[in-house]
Amino acid sequence: MSKIRARKETGTLYLDFFYRGHRCREQTALSDTPANRKKLEKLLERIEVDIKFGTFDYAKFFPGSRMATKLAMQTATPPVPAVSTQVVIAARPAPSAANDERQPAPTFKVFAKTWVAENEISWRRSHRRNLDNILEKRLIPCFGEKAVDEITKSDILTFRSSLGKVRGRKAETLSGKRINTIMGPLRQILNEAADRFEFTTPFRNIKPMRVQKTDIEPFTLEEVQLILSRVRADFHNYYTVRFFTGMRTGEIDGLKWQYVDFERRQILIRETIVAGEEDTTKTEGSVREIQMSQRVFDALKAQEAVTKKTSRFVFCNATGNPLDHVNVTKRVWYPLLRYLGLKARRPYQTRHTAATLWLAAGENPLWIARQLGHASTEMLIKVYGRFVPNLTRQDGSAFERLLLQSGTVQQVGVDAPAANEVPATQDGSANATTTSISEAAVASQKGFHHE
């Protein structure tokens, strides 16, 4: 019976059907989604109809397939008089070595180019550049001339071990995260080759290297205020928006005026800048609407008077082009931190700072996750858990307070909630109810539990 199946190793779909007594499995580059399954089901229906009426042309449906070549060679064999079953069996020549011989697998270099050509349509340009760099500098020099079915597990482990001795940009050896990034394309290419040329992938039971968790280092609200009070005037609006929206570097550098909605007080994240080129967002979840606080609204209004008439981009250089984040980091960011006596931290920490300030102000975690472009609160709690003021409370007092408020139980030695206590909201308004975000954040940050 014909089936649409998915490869466990790669998650891509393949066709599984029988033709002329052979089980045929033809791989595709389509990922396992309902839409792609529907496409292949229609294709499989056409194949089954053609097989039924004897009009199926294997090579037409699957050009370059090894099975198509094998079936064509069998068809070319001179017919044997069908006197009887015994006569046919006796008269049929023994299968030749040419019929059973597998099609030679291509070299890694050749197949890697094929794999890239088939998949690049679904990649961001920045991903394609990074992948080309890994292939040209790391993988092809090591595996390029080897046939894909001759690369062994030992070859892979030896290569990975050699990466651990390579010096990085800061004269340190490559990190586990970077090594995993390099090994990722190698794994994908060899798994795909194994599916197509029917050999066991040498990546079986090779696990990624463990990556050491790095702590985030957000700025305190006092440090944020200090930075904004001393930063160059032409970058004051830029860093105000960074600190109080949590936008990624590529998102704020690529922000265009068409995506700033003052009427709805929203910043629409639709594009990004990577290596000086406009690109799509990091993930589908990164496409989002960020709600402006009053401070962000004011900063963008001030910036509107500076750049809207001269550039498509909200923050740009003197020629109207997007900011070069490397240049800004070296010439503005790090010198400012040194001048203020603050610990040197990457500009990305402004994103972490926004998240921790929102948490400190009592904002709803789901709302914060949406502001940051996270699909759920899972990542939020995983990264910022120790900055959630009440997350580490393990005495059940929050539940007791809920019951007391509802009148379900009588108060027995449990303090009632303070009259000015503000519950978490879902719209970012916690900082606008009874206290400002500055006051709420300062008060909550004093109670942070650091593990």
C-alpha positions in Angstrom: 0.0 0.0 0.0 1.3 3.4 -0.9 2.3 5.8 1.9 3.6 9.2 2.7 6.3 8.8 5.4 8.7 11.1 7.2 12.4 10.5 7.9 13.0 10.5 11.7 16.5 11.9 11.2 15.6 14.8 9.0 11.9 15.3 9.3 11.5 15.4 5.5 8.8 13.4 3.6 9.3 10.6 1.2 7.0 8.4 -1.0 6.8 4.7 -0.3 5.0 2.6 -2.9 5.3 -0.7 -4.9 5.9 -0.9 -8.6 6.6 -4.0 -10.7 7.3 -6.1 -7.6 9.8 -3.5 -6.2 9.3 -1.4 -3.1 10.1 2.1 -4.2 11.1 4.9 -1.8 11.7 8.3 -3.2 13.0 11.1 -1.0 11.8 14.8 -1.2 13.2 17.9 0.4 9.7 18.8 1.8 9.3 19.1 5.6 6.6 17.2 7.4 3.7 19.6 7.4 0.0 19.0 6.6 0.3 21.2 3.5 3.3 19.2 2.1 1.6 15.9 2.9 -1.4 17.0 0.9 0.8 17.9 -2.1 2.5 14.5 -2.0 -0.8 12.7 -1.5 -2.1 14.2 -4.8 1.2 13.2 -6.5 0.9 9.6 -5.1 -2.7 9.4 -6.4 -1.5 10.2 -10.0 1.3 7.6 -9.7 -1.2 4.9 -8.5 -3.6 5.7 -11.4 -0.7 5.5 -14.0 0.5 2.3 -12.5 -3.0 0.8 -12.7 -3.4 1.7 -16.4 0.2 0.7 -17.3 1.2 4.2 -18.2 3.6 5.0 -15.3 6.9 6.5 -16.4 9.2 6.2 -13.4 12.0 8.4 -14.9 9.5 11.1 -15.8 8.3 11.4 -12.2 11.7 10.9 -10.6 14.5 11.9 -12.9 17.9 10.8 -11.8 16.5 8.1 -9.4 18.5 5.0 -8.9 15.3 2.9 -9.0 14.4 4.5 -12.4 17.8 3.4 -13.8 17.4 -0.1 -12.4 13.9 -0.5 -13.8 15.0 0.9 -17.2 17.8 -1.7 -17.4 15.4 -4.5 -16.5 13.1 -3.3 -19.2 15.9 -3.3 -21.8 16.5 -7.0 -21.1 15.4 -9.1 -24.1 12.0 -10.7 -23.5 11.9 -14.4 -22.8 9.1 -16.6 -24.4 6.5 -17.1 -21.7 5.8 -20.9 -22.3 5.2 -21.7 -18.7 6.3 -20.4 -15.3 9.0 -23.1 -15.2 10.3 -22.2 -18.6 10.4 -18.5 -17.8 12.3 -19.1 -14.6 14.7 -21.5 -16.3 15.2 -19.2 -19.3 15.7 -16.0 -17.4 19.4 -15.1 -17.1 21.0 -14.7 -13.8 20.9 -11.1 -12.6 24.0 -9.3 -13.7 26.3 -7.4 -11.3 25.4 -4.3 -13.2 21.7 -4.6 -12.3 22.4 -5.0 -8.5 25.3 -2.6 -8.3 24.4 0.5 -6.4 24.8 3.9 -8.1 28.0 5.4 -6.8 27.5 8.0 -4.1 28.8 11.5 -5.0 31.5 13.2 -3.1 30.7 15.3 -0.1 31.5 18.5 -2.0 29.2 17.6 -4.9 26.3 16.5 -2.7 26.7 19.5 -0.4 26.2 21.8 -3.4 23.1 19.8 -4.4 21.7 20.0 -0.8 22.3 23.8 -0.6 20.6 24.4 -4.0 17.5 22.4 -2.9 17.1 24.1 0.4 18.3 27.7 0.1 14.9 28.9 -1.0 13.7 28.5 2.7 16.8 30.2 4.3 17.4 33.7 5.3 20.3 35.4 3.5 22.3 35.6 6.7 21.9 31.9 7.3 23.1 31.2 3.8 26.2 33.3 4.3 27.0 31.6 7.6 26.5 28.2 6.0 28.7 29.0 3.0 31.4 30.1 5.4 31.2 26.8 7.4 31.2 24.7 4.2 34.1 26.5 2.6 36.3 27.0 5.6 35.6 23.8 7.6 33.6 21.0 6.0 34.7 20.9 2.4 38.5 21.1 3.2 38.1 18.0 5.4 35.4 15.9 3.7 35.1 17.4 0.2 36.7 14.7 -1.9 35.3 11.7 0.1 32.2 9.9 -1.1 29.4 10.6 1.3 28.9 6.9 2.0 32.6 6.5 2.9 32.6 9.0 5.7 32.8 7.1 9.0 31.8 7.9 12.5 35.5 7.9 13.4 36.1 10.6 10.7 33.4 12.8 12.2 34.6 12.4 15.8 38.2 13.1 14.7 37.0 16.3 12.9 35.0 17.5 15.9 38.0 16.9 18.2 40.2 19.0 15.9 37.7 21.8 16.1 38.2 21.9 19.9 41.8 22.9 19.2 41.0 25.8 16.8 41.6 29.3 18.1 38.6 31.7 18.0 38.6 35.4 17.6 39.7 36.1 21.2 42.6 33.6 21.1 40.5 31.1 22.9 39.5 27.7 21.6 36.1 27.4 19.8 33.2 27.1 22.3 30.9 24.1 22.4 28.1 26.2 20.9 30.3 27.2 17.9 31.4 23.6 17.4 27.7 22.5 17.4 27.0 25.2 14.9 29.7 23.8 12.5 28.6 20.2 13.1 24.9 21.0 12.4 25.2 21.3 8.5 27.5 18.2 8.4 24.9 16.2 10.3 22.1 17.4 8.0 24.0 16.7 4.8 25.1 13.2 5.7 21.6 12.3 7.0 20.1 13.4 3.8 22.7 11.5 1.7 22.1 8.4 3.8 18.4 8.6 2.9 19.0 9.0 -0.8 21.8 6.5 -1.3 20.7 3.9 1.3 23.5 3.7 3.7 23.5 4.1 7.5 24.2 7.6 8.6 27.5 7.8 10.4 26.0 10.4 12.8 24.0 7.7 14.7 24.5 8.1 18.4 26.7 11.2 18.1 25.2 13.8 20.4 25.8 17.5 20.3 28.4 18.9 22.7 27.1 20.2 26.0 26.9 24.0 26.0 27.7 25.8 29.2 24.9 28.1 30.3 25.8 31.8 30.3 24.2 34.2 32.8 22.5 37.2 31.5 23.8 40.6 32.9 21.0 43.1 32.7 21.5 46.7 33.8 19.7 48.0 36.9 17.3 50.8 36.5 19.7 53.2 38.1 22.4 52.2 35.5 19.9 52.7 32.7 19.1 56.2 33.9 22.8 57.0 34.2 23.5 55.7 30.6 20.7 57.7 29.1 21.7 60.8 31.0 25.3 60.7 29.7 25.0 59.1 26.2 25.6 61.3 23.1 22.6 63.4 22.3 22.2 61.9 18.8 22.0 58.4 20.4 19.7 59.2 23.3 16.5 58.2 21.5 18.2 55.1 20.0 19.2 53.7 23.4 15.9 54.8 25.1 14.0 52.6 22.5 16.5 49.7 23.0 16.3 49.7 26.8 12.5 50.0 27.0 11.3 47.8 24.1 13.7 44.8 24.2 14.2 45.0 20.4 17.1 42.9 19.0 20.0 44.8 17.4 19.0 43.9 13.9 15.4 44.8 14.6 16.1 48.3 15.8 18.8 49.0 13.2 16.4 47.8 10.5 13.3 49.7 11.9 11.6 51.8 9.2 9.1 54.6 9.7 6.4 52.6 7.9 6.5 50.2 10.9 6.0 52.9 13.5 2.3 53.3 14.3 1.9 56.3 16.6 -1.9 56.1 16.4 -2.0 52.6 18.0 1.2 53.2 19.9 2.8 50.1 18.3 6.2 49.2 16.8 5.7 46.6 14.1 8.6 44.1 13.8 8.6 43.0 10.2 12.2 43.2 9.0 15.7 43.2 10.3 19.2 44.2 9.3 21.9 41.6 9.2 25.5 42.3 8.1 24.2 45.5 6.5 21.5 43.8 4.4 17.8 43.9 4.9 16.4 40.5 5.8 13.4 38.7 7.3 13.0 38.4 11.0 15.0 35.8 13.0 11.9 33.5 13.3 8.2 33.5 12.5 7.6 34.3 16.2 9.8 37.4 15.9 7.1 39.0 13.7 5.2 40.9 16.3 3.8 44.3 17.6 5.6 46.0 20.4 3.5 48.3 22.6 5.1 51.7 23.2 5.4 53.0 26.7 5.1 56.8 27.1 8.9 57.1 27.2 9.3 55.1 24.0 6.6 57.1 22.3 8.2 60.4 23.3 11.6 59.2 22.1 10.2 58.1 18.7 8.4 61.4 18.3 11.6 63.3 19.0 13.4 61.0 16.5 10.7 61.6 13.9 11.7 65.3 13.7 15.3 64.3 13.0 15.2 61.5 10.4 11.8 60.9 8.9 12.2 63.4 6.1 15.7 62.2 5.2 15.5 58.4 5.5 13.3 55.3 5.5 15.0 54.2 8.6 14.2 55.5 12.1 17.8 55.4 13.2 20.3 56.1 10.5 23.7 57.6 9.8 24.4 61.0 8.1 23.7 59.5 4.7 20.3 58.1 5.6 21.6 54.5 5.6 21.1 52.0 8.5 23.4 52.2 11.5 26.5 49.9 11.4 26.1 48.1 14.7 29.8 47.2 14.9 30.8 50.8 14.5 28.2 52.0 17.0 29.3 49.4 19.5 33.0 50.3 19.3 32.6 54.1 19.0 29.7 54.8 21.2 28.6 51.9 23.5 31.8 50.6 25.0 33.5 54.0 25.4 30.4 55.2 27.3 30.5 52.2 29.6 34.2 52.7 30.3 33.6 56.4 31.0 30.8 55.6 33.5 32.8 52.9 35.2 30.3 50.2 34.3 31.1 46.6 33.5 31.5 46.1 29.7 28.5 44.2 28.4 27.3 43.6 24.9 24.5 45.9 23.6 22.2 42.8 23.5 22.0 43.2 27.3 19.6 46.1 26.7 17.1 43.4 25.6 17.6 41.4 28.8 17.3 44.7 30.7 13.8 45.4 29.3 12.6 41.9 30.2 13.8 42.2 33.8 12.4 45.7 34.3 9.0 44.5 33.0 9.1 41.5 35.4 10.1 43.8 38.2 7.2 46.1 37.5 4.8 43.1 37.8 3.8 42.8 34.1 2.1 39.6 32.9 4.8 37.1 31.7 2.7 36.2 28.7 2.5 39.9 27.6 6.3 40.2 28.1 6.9 37.1 26.0 4.9 38.6 23.2 6.8 41.9 23.4 10.1 40.0 23.1 8.9 37.7 20.3 8.9 34.5 22.3 6.4 31.8 21.4 5.5 31.1 25.0 6.5 32.0 28.6 8.7 28.9 28.8 11.8 30.7 27.4 11.0 33.7 29.5 11.0 31.8 32.7 14.0 29.7 31.7 16.2 32.8 30.9 14.8 35.3 33.5 13.4 33.0 36.2 15.7 34.3 38.9 14.5 37.9 38.2 10.9 37.1 38.8 10.2 38.6 42.3 7.7 36.0 43.5 8.9 33.0 41.5 11.0 31.6 44.3 8.3 31.9 47.0 7.6 28.3 48.1 5.4 28.8 51.1 2.0 28.9 49.4 1.2 32.3 50.8 0.0 33.6 47.4 -2.7 31.0 47.2 -3.7 31.7 50.8 -4.1 35.4 49.8 -6.3 34.5 46.9 -8.6 32.4 49.1 -8.8 35.3 51.6 -9.7 37.8 48.9 -12.5 35.6 47.7 -13.8 35.0 51.2 -13.3 31.2 50.9 -11.4 30.9 54.1 -11.1 33.0 57.3 -7.8 34.8 57.9 -5.7 32.9 60.4 -2.3 34.5 60.9 -2.0 35.6 57.3 -1.6 39.2 56.4 -4.1 40.6 54.0 -2.7 42.0 50.7 -1.5 45.6 50.9 -4.0 48.1 49.7 -1.7 49.5 47.2 -0.5 46.1 45.8 -0.9 46.0 42.0 -1.7 42.8 40.2 0.1 41.7 37.1 -1.6 43.0 33.9 -1.7 41.8 30.3 -1.1 45.1 28.5 1.9 46.6 30.0 -0.1 49.0 32.2 1.3 47.9 35.6 3.7 50.8 35.4 0.9 53.3 34.8 -1.6 52.4 37.6 -0.5 53.5 41.0 3.2 53.9 40.5 5.7 54.6 37.8 7.8 51.9 36.2 10.9 53.4 37.8 9.4 53.2 41.3 8.0 49.7 40.8 11.2 48.4 39.3 13.4 49.9 42.0 11.2 48.5 44.7 11.0 45.0 43.2 14.7 44.8 42.2 15.6 45.2 45.9 13.8 42.0 46.5 15.4 40.0 43.7 16.5 36.5 44.6 19.9 35.7 43.0 20.7 32.0 42.9 
